[in-house]
Amino acid sequence: MTGPVDRLRRWEESGAAWRVLARTPGELVIALLSCDAGEEVDRLRSADPALRRYVGDRERHDD
């Protein structure tokens, strides 16, 4: 099984976008967006510290 960082990296590598929806002390919520129209197709919710480090202060995939 892969972790949330691997999932987000695969999403980016496929050319799709993402956007942070919420940051709380216990969870990060990220909208996974389609490649073409930027519509939300899924959400990634995680308390994994590695995902917080990977995303850092970014709000979007292209920040």
N, C-alpha and C positions, 0 to 999 in steps of 0.2 A: 504494500500500500504506500502511496506517495503522500507527502505532506502538503500543507497549503502553499508553501513557497514554490514547490515543484508544479503544483497546479496553476498558480499564477504565471510562472515562467512559461509553461507550455501555452497558456492562453496568449501571452505576448508574442511568443515565437510563431504562433499561427497567424499573426497580423491583426489580432483583435485588440480592443481597447478595454480599459477598466477605469473605474472612478471610485474613490473612497466615499461612502455614504455616511459612515459614523465611526467615531473613535471614542471609546470609553476606556476607563482604566482596565477593564476586564475583557474587552473584545474589539476587534476591528471588523467592520462590515464593508465589503467591496462589491460593487455592481460589476458584473462581467458583461460587456457590451458586444454587440455584433460587429463584424468587420465592416459591413456596408453602411447601414443606417444608424449605427450607434445605439440601437435599442437594447434594453436590458434583457438578457436571456437567462441569467442565473445570478446567484449571489454567493459570495464566499464569506462565511462567518468563522472567525477563529480568534482564539486567545493565545495562539502560538507566538512566543517572543521572537522567533526567527522571522515570522512574517512581518512583524512590526519593524524589525531591523531592515528587512529588505525594502519595504515600502518607505520607511523613513518619514520625512516631512512631506512627501509627494501627495498631491490630491488626485492626480491622474497619471495614466501611463506615460504621458509625454512631458511631464514636469521635469 
